[in-house]
Amino acid sequence: MALECSRYFLTSLMLSLRQDSGKLKKEFTRFAFENMEEQVMEAEAAEMEAED
């Protein structure tokens, strides 16, 4: 019985960790993409200023 409980606990722990890492990956990807978009906009603005 105790072995069965610990196996269940470990399985649920692993699943929740896997879901958390998926969420973290999505958040990080979104953050990196937004950051990249900002840098592209800044670079384009700098180019336009240089042309003027």
JOZIPE-V79443 format. One record per residue. N is the residue number from 1. PHI is phi in whole degrees, -180 to 180 (* if undefined). OMEGA is omega in radians with two decimals (NA if undefined). D_FIRST is the distance of its C-alpha to the first C-alpha in Angstrom with 2 decimals. Layout:
n=N phi=PHI omega=OMEGA d_first=D_FIRST
n=N phi=PHI omega=OMEGA d_first=D_FIRST
//
This chain:
n=1 phi=* omega=-3.13 d_first=0.00
n=2 phi=-64 omega=3.13 d_first=3.81
n=3 phi=-63 omega=3.13 d_first=5.40
n=4 phi=-62 omega=3.14 d_first=5.11
n=5 phi=-64 omega=-3.11 d_first=6.30
n=6 phi=-68 omega=3.11 d_first=8.76
n=7 phi=-65 omega=3.12 d_first=9.91
n=8 phi=-62 omega=-3.13 d_first=10.66
n=9 phi=-61 omega=-3.14 d_first=12.34
n=10 phi=-63 omega=3.14 d_first=14.34
n=11 phi=-63 omega=-3.12 d_first=15.40
n=12 phi=-68 omega=3.10 d_first=16.66
n=13 phi=-64 omega=3.14 d_first=18.31
n=14 phi=-61 omega=-3.13 d_first=20.06
n=15 phi=-64 omega=-3.12 d_first=21.26
n=16 phi=-68 omega=3.09 d_first=22.65
n=17 phi=-64 omega=-3.14 d_first=24.34
n=18 phi=-64 omega=3.12 d_first=25.86
n=19 phi=-65 omega=3.13 d_first=27.20
n=20 phi=-62 omega=-3.11 d_first=28.58
n=21 phi=-67 omega=3.07 d_first=30.35
n=22 phi=-64 omega=3.11 d_first=31.85
n=23 phi=-64 omega=-3.13 d_first=33.19
n=24 phi=-61 omega=-3.13 d_first=34.52
n=25 phi=-62 omega=3.13 d_first=36.21
n=26 phi=-63 omega=-3.14 d_first=37.87
n=27 phi=-60 omega=-3.11 d_first=39.03
n=28 phi=-64 omega=3.14 d_first=40.40
n=29 phi=-62 omega=-3.14 d_first=42.15
n=30 phi=-64 omega=3.13 d_first=43.72
n=31 phi=-62 omega=-3.12 d_first=44.82
n=32 phi=-63 omega=-3.12 d_first=46.32
n=33 phi=-66 omega=3.12 d_first=48.10
n=34 phi=-62 omega=3.14 d_first=49.57
n=35 phi=-63 omega=-3.14 d_first=50.69
n=36 phi=-65 omega=3.13 d_first=52.31
n=37 phi=-59 omega=3.14 d_first=54.12
n=38 phi=-61 omega=-3.12 d_first=55.54
n=39 phi=-64 omega=3.12 d_first=56.81
n=40 phi=-65 omega=3.12 d_first=58.46
n=41 phi=-62 omega=3.13 d_first=60.19
n=42 phi=-63 omega=-3.14 d_first=61.41
n=43 phi=-65 omega=3.12 d_first=62.73
n=44 phi=-64 omega=3.12 d_first=64.54
n=45 phi=-63 omega=3.13 d_first=66.06
n=46 phi=-65 omega=3.11 d_first=67.25
n=47 phi=-64 omega=-3.14 d_first=68.82
n=48 phi=-63 omega=3.12 d_first=70.66
n=49 phi=-63 omega=-3.13 d_first=71.95
n=50 phi=-67 omega=-3.14 d_first=73.14
n=51 phi=-70 omega=-3.11 d_first=75.00
n=52 phi=-70 omega=NA d_first=76.83
//
